[in-house]
């Protein structure tokens, strides 16, 4: 007796009848329900005319000191005197679901283990088939958003991600900002305008009215869909996508000039420019002293690179400054005028972008909204894909993202 302890079963409304050791499979605990009565499946009335017992069912329960535990119960059946033919009904309980081979406590414990893990790992750890683990996932995590649980969507994010590296089989990730981070709304199977527009139309009207802004890149399919279905929402072209665009233009000048310098300068002299790429691309104020020395040397050798670098830095300063939408628009137009006057051809494509998207780009200055939360979420997806060696089903991807985001909240440890 000194080597034994008593542990509560912690299942409501049951009485323990017998405990047996199924060596080496684990422990078998036979129980019976202490609840009297049931509900008729036809008329919905409460019934208490006892009819008998169903065949025993065996359910996987929480392990005890890593030893498997099984619960066995013979569900009670009751007869309904109110319905024609007096049909019988099996009593329902709160601690397991019909047609599930496990108790609810076990499945919630399994879901906690699955957070930030893989189906294969969990199946090995718990000695279950992968199909069994996926079955639990399907019972507890929906494959699409439950709109009833959402009260407000202030800022929507739309972006795409490739399911396979090197392929163009994009899926669209739709997210929204919450007070605690980011939540997922949908994983769409492609980036077609019709697909995005159909999803936006499915958002309940009460939530559509709360959407103030939509952060996106400059893909016209997204913008057209938003304008069609959310005409009151401001489209905000992400400033970091914009920055990537104009910095690529400046980088084009750097590459062209380095190619020229390589042909014109002695090899030893050209070697002085080694390691200047990142110094050129990073904000000047963040550079270390050695990086500034290297960059300044390059700028002296190439006035064209200096001009492109200066223009890129000036536009970044506009986005960093405390502008309103109106003053930012004026500053960006003045910057574009300088580019045209200096005839920096590498920036022509970006000037076209400004001409097409200036209103959406300067919407950033209204409340400084960006797609930073979307990009951060995309990194989470990339980690999930690597961990799971790829997930190619959009419904399964939605489930796994929901579980990784909300798993510990939905299935808290007791």
C-alpha positions as CSV (number, residue, x, y, z in Angstrom):
1,X,0.0,0.0,0.0
2,X,2.9,2.4,0.6
3,X,3.7,2.1,-3.2
4,X,0.2,3.2,-4.4
5,X,-1.6,6.4,-5.0
6,X,-5.2,7.3,-5.7
7,X,-5.8,9.5,-8.8
8,X,-9.3,10.9,-9.6
9,X,-10.6,9.7,-13.0
10,X,-12.0,13.2,-13.6
11,X,-14.8,12.1,-15.9
12,X,-18.2,13.6,-15.0
13,X,-21.3,11.6,-14.2
14,X,-19.7,8.1,-14.1
15,X,-19.2,5.4,-11.5
16,X,-16.1,3.2,-11.7
17,X,-17.0,-0.5,-11.7
18,X,-13.7,-2.2,-12.2
19,X,-10.0,-1.5,-12.9
20,X,-7.9,-4.1,-14.7
21,X,-4.4,-4.1,-16.1
22,X,-4.2,-5.2,-19.7
23,X,-0.5,-5.9,-19.6
24,X,1.3,-4.8,-21.7
25,X,-1.4,-2.7,-23.4
26,X,-2.2,-0.6,-20.4
27,X,-5.1,-0.1,-17.9
28,X,-8.8,-0.8,-18.6
29,X,-11.3,1.0,-16.5
30,X,-14.9,-0.1,-16.7
31,X,-17.5,2.6,-15.8
32,X,-21.2,3.2,-16.0
33,X,-23.2,6.4,-16.3
34,X,-24.8,7.8,-13.2
35,X,-27.3,9.9,-15.3
36,X,-30.8,8.7,-15.6
37,X,-32.8,9.4,-18.7
38,X,-32.1,10.6,-22.2
39,X,-33.5,12.8,-25.0
40,X,-35.6,11.4,-27.8
41,X,-34.0,11.8,-31.2
42,X,-37.4,12.3,-32.8
43,X,-39.5,14.4,-30.6
44,X,-36.7,16.0,-28.5
45,X,-38.5,15.2,-25.2
46,X,-36.8,14.0,-22.1
47,X,-37.4,10.3,-21.5
48,X,-36.7,8.0,-18.6
49,X,-38.1,4.6,-19.5
50,X,-35.0,2.4,-19.3
51,X,-34.7,-0.1,-22.1
52,X,-31.3,-1.7,-21.6
53,X,-27.7,-1.4,-22.5
54,X,-25.8,-1.0,-25.8
55,X,-22.8,-3.1,-26.6
56,X,-19.7,-2.0,-24.6
57,X,-17.5,0.6,-26.3
58,X,-13.8,1.1,-25.4
59,X,-12.3,4.6,-25.6
60,X,-8.7,5.8,-25.4
61,X,-8.2,8.1,-22.4
62,X,-5.3,10.1,-21.0
63,X,-2.3,8.0,-20.3
64,X,-1.2,7.4,-16.7
65,X,2.6,7.7,-16.2
66,X,2.9,7.1,-20.0
67,X,0.9,3.9,-19.7
68,X,-2.1,3.8,-22.0
69,X,-5.5,4.0,-20.3
70,X,-8.8,2.7,-21.8
71,X,-12.3,3.5,-20.6
72,X,-15.1,1.0,-21.3
73,X,-18.7,1.8,-20.9
74,X,-22.0,0.2,-21.9
75,X,-24.2,3.2,-22.9
76,X,-27.7,3.2,-21.5
77,X,-30.7,3.1,-23.8
78,X,-34.2,4.6,-23.1
79,X,-37.5,4.1,-24.8
80,X,-39.7,7.0,-25.9
81,X,-43.4,6.5,-25.0
82,X,-44.4,9.6,-26.9
83,X,-43.3,8.6,-30.4
84,X,-45.0,6.0,-32.6
85,X,-43.4,2.6,-32.2
86,X,-41.7,3.6,-28.9
87,X,-38.2,4.0,-30.5
88,X,-35.2,3.6,-28.3
89,X,-32.4,6.2,-27.9
90,X,-28.9,5.9,-26.7
91,X,-27.9,8.2,-23.8
92,X,-25.4,10.9,-24.7
93,X,-22.6,12.0,-22.3
94,X,-20.4,15.1,-22.2
95,X,-17.0,13.4,-22.0
96,X,-17.0,11.6,-25.4
97,X,-18.5,12.0,-28.8
98,X,-20.3,9.2,-30.6
99,X,-18.3,7.4,-33.3
100,X,-15.1,8.7,-31.7
101,X,-12.6,6.1,-30.4
102,X,-11.3,8.5,-27.7
103,X,-12.5,10.5,-24.8
104,X,-12.7,14.3,-25.3
105,X,-10.0,14.8,-22.7
106,X,-7.6,12.6,-24.7
107,X,-8.4,14.3,-28.0
108,X,-7.8,17.8,-26.5
109,X,-4.5,16.5,-25.1
110,X,-3.6,15.2,-28.5
111,X,-4.4,18.6,-30.1
112,X,-2.0,20.3,-27.6
113,X,0.7,17.9,-28.6
114,X,0.0,18.6,-32.3
115,X,0.5,22.4,-31.9
116,X,3.8,23.3,-33.7
117,X,4.4,19.6,-34.4
118,X,3.6,17.2,-37.3
119,X,1.0,14.5,-37.7
120,X,3.7,11.9,-38.3
121,X,5.5,12.8,-35.1
122,X,2.4,12.7,-33.0
123,X,1.3,9.4,-34.5
124,X,4.7,7.9,-33.6
125,X,4.7,9.3,-30.1
126,X,1.2,8.1,-29.3
127,X,1.3,4.8,-31.3
128,X,-1.6,5.9,-33.5
129,X,-2.0,5.9,-37.2
130,X,-1.7,9.2,-39.1
131,X,-5.3,8.7,-40.2
132,X,-6.4,8.6,-36.5
133,X,-4.5,11.8,-35.8
134,X,-6.0,13.5,-38.8
135,X,-9.5,12.3,-37.7
136,X,-9.0,14.1,-34.3
137,X,-7.9,17.2,-36.2
138,X,-11.0,17.1,-38.3
139,X,-13.3,16.7,-35.3
140,X,-11.9,19.7,-33.4
141,X,-10.6,22.2,-36.0
142,X,-12.9,23.5,-38.8
143,X,-11.7,23.8,-42.4
144,X,-13.1,27.3,-42.8
145,X,-13.6,30.4,-40.7
146,X,-16.5,30.6,-38.2
147,X,-17.8,34.1,-38.8
148,X,-20.0,34.0,-35.7
149,X,-16.8,34.1,-33.6
150,X,-15.6,37.4,-35.2
151,X,-16.9,40.7,-34.0
152,X,-14.8,43.2,-36.0
153,X,-12.3,43.3,-38.8
154,X,-10.5,46.6,-39.0
155,X,-7.5,45.8,-41.3
156,X,-7.5,42.9,-43.8
157,X,-4.4,41.5,-45.3
158,X,-4.2,39.7,-48.6
159,X,-1.0,38.0,-49.9
160,X,0.0,34.9,-51.8
161,X,2.5,32.1,-51.0
162,X,3.7,29.2,-53.2
163,X,3.0,25.7,-51.8
164,X,6.0,24.3,-53.7
165,X,9.3,26.0,-54.1
166,X,10.1,27.0,-57.6
167,X,6.5,26.5,-58.8
168,X,3.8,29.0,-59.4
169,X,1.0,27.2,-57.7
170,X,0.1,30.1,-55.4
171,X,-2.5,30.0,-52.7
172,X,-3.9,33.3,-51.2
173,X,-3.7,33.9,-47.5
174,X,-6.3,36.2,-46.1
175,X,-5.7,37.4,-42.5
176,X,-6.7,40.2,-40.2
177,X,-5.2,42.0,-37.3
178,X,-6.4,41.4,-33.8
179,X,-5.6,43.0,-30.5
180,X,-3.2,40.1,-29.7
181,X,-1.7,39.4,-33.2
182,X,-3.0,37.9,-36.4
183,X,-5.9,35.5,-37.2
184,X,-6.5,33.7,-40.4
185,X,-9.7,34.1,-42.4
186,X,-9.1,31.9,-45.4
187,X,-6.6,29.9,-47.6
188,X,-7.8,30.4,-51.2
189,X,-6.8,27.8,-53.8
190,X,-5.6,30.4,-56.4
191,X,-4.9,34.1,-56.8
192,X,-7.6,34.7,-59.5
193,X,-9.6,37.9,-59.1
194,X,-12.9,35.8,-59.2
195,X,-11.7,33.6,-56.4
196,X,-10.7,36.5,-54.1
197,X,-13.9,38.4,-55.0
198,X,-16.1,35.4,-54.2
199,X,-14.5,35.1,-50.8
200,X,-14.8,38.8,-50.0
201,X,-18.5,38.6,-51.0
202,X,-18.9,35.8,-48.4
203,X,-17.9,38.0,-45.5
204,X,-21.1,38.8,-43.6
205,X,-22.3,42.3,-44.1
206,X,-22.0,43.2,-40.5
207,X,-18.3,42.5,-40.7
208,X,-17.8,44.1,-44.1
209,X,-19.0,47.4,-42.5
210,X,-16.1,47.2,-40.0
211,X,-13.3,46.8,-42.6
212,X,-11.5,50.1,-42.8
213,X,-8.4,49.1,-44.8
214,X,-7.0,46.3,-46.9
215,X,-3.3,45.8,-47.1
216,X,-2.0,44.2,-50.2
217,X,0.8,44.3,-52.8
218,X,0.2,45.8,-56.3
219,X,-1.4,42.8,-57.9
220,X,-4.4,44.1,-59.8
221,X,-6.5,41.0,-59.1
222,X,-6.6,41.7,-55.4
223,X,-7.2,45.4,-55.8
224,X,-10.0,45.0,-58.3
225,X,-11.7,42.4,-56.1
226,X,-11.5,44.7,-53.0
227,X,-12.9,47.7,-54.9
228,X,-15.8,45.5,-56.2
229,X,-16.8,44.0,-52.9
230,X,-15.5,46.4,-50.2
231,X,-15.9,49.8,-51.9
232,X,-15.8,51.7,-48.5
233,X,-12.4,50.2,-47.5
234,X,-9.2,52.0,-48.3
235,X,-6.7,49.9,-50.3
236,X,-3.3,50.3,-48.8
237,X,-0.4,49.2,-51.0
238,X,2.3,47.9,-48.6
239,X,5.2,50.4,-48.3
240,X,7.7,47.5,-48.1
241,X,6.6,46.2,-51.5
242,X,7.0,49.7,-52.8
243,X,10.4,50.0,-51.2
244,X,11.5,46.7,-52.8
245,X,10.4,48.1,-56.1
246,X,12.4,51.3,-56.1
247,X,15.4,49.8,-54.4
248,X,15.5,47.2,-57.2
249,X,15.7,50.0,-59.6
250,X,18.6,51.6,-57.7
251,X,20.2,48.1,-57.5
252,X,20.0,47.8,-61.3
253,X,22.1,50.9,-61.6
254,X,24.7,49.4,-59.2
255,X,24.9,46.2,-61.2
256,X,25.3,48.1,-64.5
257,X,28.0,50.3,-63.1
258,X,29.9,47.5,-61.5
259,X,29.9,45.7,-64.7
260,X,31.4,48.8,-66.4
261,X,34.0,49.3,-63.6
262,X,35.1,45.7,-63.8
263,X,36.0,46.2,-67.5
264,X,37.7,49.5,-66.9
265,X,39.7,49.1,-63.7
266,X,42.6,46.9,-62.8
267,X,41.6,43.8,-60.9
268,X,43.2,44.9,-57.7
269,X,41.5,48.2,-57.8
270,X,38.1,46.6,-58.6
271,X,38.5,44.3,-55.7
272,X,38.1,47.3,-53.4
273,X,34.4,47.1,-54.1
274,X,34.0,43.7,-52.7
275,X,31.3,43.6,-50.0
276,X,29.5,46.7,-51.0
277,X,26.2,45.1,-52.1
278,X,24.6,45.0,-48.6
279,X,26.1,48.3,-47.7
280,X,24.4,49.8,-50.8
281,X,21.0,48.1,-50.0
282,X,20.8,48.9,-46.3
283,X,19.7,52.3,-44.8
284,X,22.8,54.5,-44.6
285,X,22.3,55.4,-41.0
286,X,22.4,51.7,-40.0
287,X,25.8,51.0,-41.6
288,X,28.9,50.2,-39.6
289,X,31.9,52.5,-40.1
290,X,33.7,49.9,-42.3
291,X,30.6,49.6,-44.5
292,X,30.3,53.3,-44.9
293,X,34.0,53.5,-46.0
294,X,33.4,50.8,-48.6
295,X,30.2,52.4,-49.9
296,X,31.6,55.9,-50.0
297,X,34.5,54.6,-52.1
298,X,32.1,53.1,-54.6
299,X,30.0,56.3,-54.8
300,X,33.2,58.3,-55.6
301,X,34.1,55.9,-58.4
302,X,30.5,56.0,-59.9
303,X,28.4,59.2,-59.9
304,X,25.6,57.2,-61.4
305,X,25.5,54.8,-58.4
306,X,25.7,57.8,-56.1
307,X,22.7,59.4,-57.8
308,X,20.6,56.2,-57.7
309,X,21.6,55.6,-54.0
310,X,20.6,59.2,-53.1
311,X,17.3,59.0,-54.8
312,X,16.5,55.7,-53.1
313,X,17.4,57.1,-49.7
314,X,15.4,60.2,-50.3
315,X,12.2,58.2,-51.1
316,X,12.8,56.1,-47.9
317,X,13.1,59.3,-45.9
318,X,9.7,60.5,-47.3
319,X,8.1,57.2,-46.0
320,X,9.8,57.6,-42.6
321,X,8.8,61.3,-42.2
322,X,5.7,62.4,-40.3
323,X,3.7,63.2,-43.5
324,X,-0.1,63.3,-44.0
325,X,-1.5,61.7,-47.2
326,X,-1.6,65.1,-48.9
327,X,2.0,66.2,-48.0
328,X,3.3,62.8,-48.8
329,X,1.7,62.9,-52.2
330,X,3.3,66.3,-52.9
331,X,6.7,65.0,-51.7
332,X,6.6,61.8,-53.8
333,X,5.5,63.8,-56.9
334,X,8.4,66.2,-56.4
335,X,10.8,63.2,-56.0
336,X,9.5,61.7,-59.3
337,X,10.0,65.1,-61.0
338,X,13.7,65.0,-59.9
339,X,14.1,61.5,-61.3
340,X,12.7,62.6,-64.7
341,X,14.9,65.7,-64.8
342,X,18.0,63.6,-64.1
343,X,16.9,61.0,-66.7
344,X,17.7,58.0,-64.5
345,X,16.2,55.4,-66.9
346,X,16.5,52.5,-64.4
347,X,13.6,54.2,-62.4
348,X,11.2,54.3,-65.3
349,X,9.4,51.2,-64.3
350,X,8.9,52.5,-60.8
351,X,7.6,55.9,-62.1
352,X,5.0,53.9,-64.0
353,X,4.1,52.2,-60.8
354,X,3.7,55.5,-59.0
355,X,1.5,56.8,-61.8
356,X,-0.8,53.8,-61.5
357,X,-0.9,53.3,-57.7
358,X,-0.1,56.7,-56.1
359,X,-3.4,57.0,-54.3
360,X,-3.2,53.5,-52.8
361,X,0.5,53.9,-51.9
362,X,-0.1,57.2,-50.1
363,X,-3.0,55.6,-48.2
364,X,-0.2,54.3,-46.0
365,X,0.2,57.7,-44.5
366,X,-3.3,57.9,-43.1
367,X,-2.8,55.4,-40.3
368,X,0.6,54.0,-41.2
369,X,-0.8,50.5,-41.9
370,X,1.5,48.0,-43.6
371,X,1.4,44.4,-44.6
372,X,4.0,43.7,-41.9
373,X,1.6,41.4,-40.1
374,X,0.9,39.6,-43.4
375,X,4.6,39.0,-44.1
376,X,5.2,37.8,-40.5
377,X,2.4,35.4,-40.9
378,X,3.9,34.2,-44.2
379,X,7.1,33.3,-42.4
380,X,5.0,31.2,-40.0
381,X,3.5,29.4,-43.0
382,X,7.0,28.7,-44.5
383,X,8.1,27.2,-41.2
384,X,5.0,25.0,-41.1
385,X,5.6,23.8,-44.7
386,X,9.2,22.9,-43.9
387,X,8.2,21.2,-40.7
388,X,5.5,19.1,-42.4
389,X,7.5,18.6,-45.6
390,X,4.8,20.4,-47.5
391,X,1.0,20.8,-47.1
392,X,-0.8,20.9,-50.4
393,X,-4.4,20.8,-49.4
394,X,-5.8,24.2,-48.6
395,X,-8.3,23.0,-46.1
396,X,-5.6,21.1,-44.2
397,X,-3.3,24.1,-44.3
398,X,-6.1,26.3,-42.9
399,X,-6.6,23.7,-40.0
400,X,-2.9,23.6,-39.2
401,X,-2.5,27.4,-39.2
402,X,-5.6,27.8,-37.0
403,X,-4.2,25.2,-34.6
404,X,-0.7,26.7,-34.4
405,X,-2.3,30.2,-33.8
406,X,-5.0,29.3,-31.4
407,X,-4.2,25.8,-30.1
408,X,-3.0,26.6,-26.6
409,X,-6.0,28.9,-26.2
410,X,-8.6,26.4,-27.5
411,X,-7.1,23.5,-25.7
412,X,-5.6,24.8,-22.4
413,X,-3.8,22.5,-20.1
414,X,-5.9,21.7,-17.0
